[in-house]
Amino acid sequence: MKKLYLLYRGFVERLKDWPPLVFRLILAYGFFEPALKKWSNMEAIAQWFASMHYPLPTLNAYLAATTEISGSILLLLGLGTRLISLPLMFVMLVAIFTVHIGNGFAAGSNGFEIPLYYLAMLFSLVVTGSGKFSLDYLIWKKVKS
């Protein structure tokens, strides 16, 4: 039984760089379209933010859209993953507590389910980094040598 477990553990260990890649790709895709929608009608987004009593709604609309679009690109490349994940986590927390929480948990009811999943994936990337399939890894490898 121990031999089987060690064989399994060795196999799973070789897969450790895949989850960060999968998380990065899911998140990059998930943030990209909302960012484009914000940029396509920034005035409407600023008005929406104002209706939710965000302070400085126009500035915050630009900050959210910029964070989401730059986050999409950086996550896709695996560049600065641990850094960009922090402001993206902040965006998700704001979205959860100002837009989604009143609708309950379920994604189908515009609840906080999806932003919570994004928050968990981002937290994982902050802790584990972007993995071997990333520019972060290539840069770190070059710096170390």
C-alpha positions as CSV (number, residue, x, y, z in Angstrom):
1,M,0.0,0.0,0.0
2,K,2.9,2.4,0.9
3,K,4.5,1.7,-2.5
4,L,1.3,2.5,-4.3
5,Y,0.8,5.7,-2.4
6,L,4.4,6.8,-3.1
7,L,3.9,6.1,-6.8
8,Y,0.7,8.1,-6.8
9,R,2.3,11.0,-4.9
10,G,5.2,11.1,-7.4
11,F,2.7,11.3,-10.3
12,V,0.7,14.0,-8.7
13,E,3.8,16.0,-7.7
14,R,4.7,16.2,-11.4
15,L,1.4,18.0,-12.0
16,K,2.0,20.8,-9.5
17,D,2.6,23.5,-12.1
18,W,-0.7,22.8,-14.0
19,P,-3.2,24.3,-11.5
20,P,-1.6,27.8,-11.5
21,L,-1.7,27.8,-15.3
22,V,-5.3,26.7,-15.3
23,F,-6.2,29.3,-12.7
24,R,-4.4,32.0,-14.6
25,L,-6.1,31.2,-17.9
26,I,-9.6,31.0,-16.3
27,L,-9.0,34.3,-14.5
28,A,-7.6,36.1,-17.5
29,Y,-10.6,35.0,-19.6
30,G,-13.0,35.9,-16.8
31,F,-11.7,39.4,-16.2
32,F,-11.1,40.3,-19.9
33,E,-14.7,40.7,-21.1
34,P,-15.9,42.7,-18.1
35,A,-12.9,45.0,-18.5
36,L,-13.7,45.5,-22.2
37,K,-17.3,46.3,-21.3
38,K,-16.2,48.9,-18.7
39,W,-13.8,50.5,-21.2
40,S,-16.4,50.6,-23.9
41,N,-18.8,52.7,-21.8
42,M,-16.9,54.2,-18.9
43,E,-19.5,56.9,-18.4
44,A,-22.2,54.4,-17.7
45,I,-19.9,52.4,-15.4
46,A,-19.1,55.6,-13.4
47,Q,-22.8,56.4,-13.1
48,W,-23.4,52.8,-11.9
49,F,-20.6,53.1,-9.4
50,A,-22.1,56.5,-8.2
51,S,-25.6,54.8,-7.8
52,M,-23.9,52.3,-5.4
53,H,-22.3,55.3,-3.5
54,Y,-18.7,54.4,-4.4
55,P,-16.5,57.3,-3.5
56,L,-15.0,59.0,-6.6
57,P,-17.0,56.8,-9.0
58,T,-15.3,57.9,-12.2
59,L,-11.8,57.4,-10.8
60,N,-12.9,54.0,-9.3
61,A,-14.4,53.0,-12.7
62,Y,-11.1,53.7,-14.4
63,L,-9.1,51.9,-11.7
64,A,-11.3,48.8,-11.8
65,A,-11.3,48.6,-15.6
66,T,-7.5,49.2,-15.7
67,T,-6.9,46.6,-13.0
68,E,-9.0,44.0,-14.8
69,I,-7.5,44.6,-18.3
70,S,-3.9,44.7,-17.1
71,G,-4.7,41.7,-14.8
72,S,-6.0,39.7,-17.7
73,I,-2.9,40.4,-19.8
74,L,-0.4,39.8,-16.9
75,L,-2.2,36.6,-15.8
76,L,-2.2,35.3,-19.3
77,L,1.5,35.8,-19.5
78,G,2.2,34.7,-16.0
79,L,4.1,38.0,-15.4
80,G,3.9,39.7,-12.0
81,T,1.2,37.1,-11.0
82,R,1.6,37.5,-7.2
83,L,1.5,41.3,-7.5
84,I,-1.4,41.7,-9.9
85,S,-3.4,39.1,-7.9
86,L,-3.7,41.5,-4.9
87,P,-5.5,44.4,-6.6
88,L,-7.7,41.8,-8.4
89,M,-8.6,40.3,-5.1
90,F,-9.6,43.8,-3.9
91,V,-11.8,44.2,-7.0
92,M,-13.4,40.9,-6.2
93,L,-14.0,41.8,-2.5
94,V,-15.6,45.1,-3.6
95,A,-17.8,43.3,-6.1
96,I,-18.9,40.7,-3.6
97,F,-19.8,43.2,-0.9
98,T,-21.4,45.9,-3.1
99,V,-23.0,44.0,-5.9
100,H,-23.4,40.2,-5.3
101,I,-23.8,39.5,-1.6
102,G,-27.4,40.7,-1.5
103,N,-28.3,38.1,-4.1
104,G,-27.1,35.1,-2.1
105,F,-24.6,32.6,-3.1
106,A,-25.8,31.1,-6.4
107,A,-24.2,32.3,-9.6
108,G,-27.5,32.0,-11.4
109,S,-29.0,34.6,-9.1
110,N,-26.0,37.0,-9.6
111,G,-24.8,35.9,-6.2
112,F,-21.3,35.9,-5.0
113,E,-20.4,32.4,-6.1
114,I,-18.2,33.2,-9.1
115,P,-16.4,36.2,-7.5
116,L,-15.7,34.0,-4.5
117,Y,-14.2,31.3,-6.8
118,Y,-12.1,34.0,-8.5
119,L,-11.0,35.3,-5.0
120,A,-9.9,31.7,-4.0
121,M,-8.0,31.2,-7.3
122,L,-6.3,34.6,-6.9
123,F,-5.3,33.8,-3.3
124,S,-3.8,30.5,-4.5
125,L,-1.7,32.4,-7.0
126,V,-0.5,34.8,-4.4
127,V,0.6,31.9,-2.2
128,T,2.0,29.5,-4.8
129,G,3.0,31.9,-7.7
130,S,2.4,31.5,-11.3
131,G,4.0,28.1,-11.8
132,K,6.6,26.8,-14.3
133,F,4.5,27.7,-17.4
134,S,5.0,31.5,-16.9
135,L,7.2,34.4,-17.7
136,D,7.7,34.8,-13.9
137,Y,9.4,31.4,-13.9
138,L,11.6,32.2,-16.9
139,I,12.7,35.5,-15.4
140,W,13.3,34.0,-12.0
141,K,15.3,31.1,-13.5
142,K,17.4,33.7,-15.4
143,V,18.0,35.9,-12.3
144,K,19.0,32.9,-10.2
145,S,21.7,31.7,-12.6
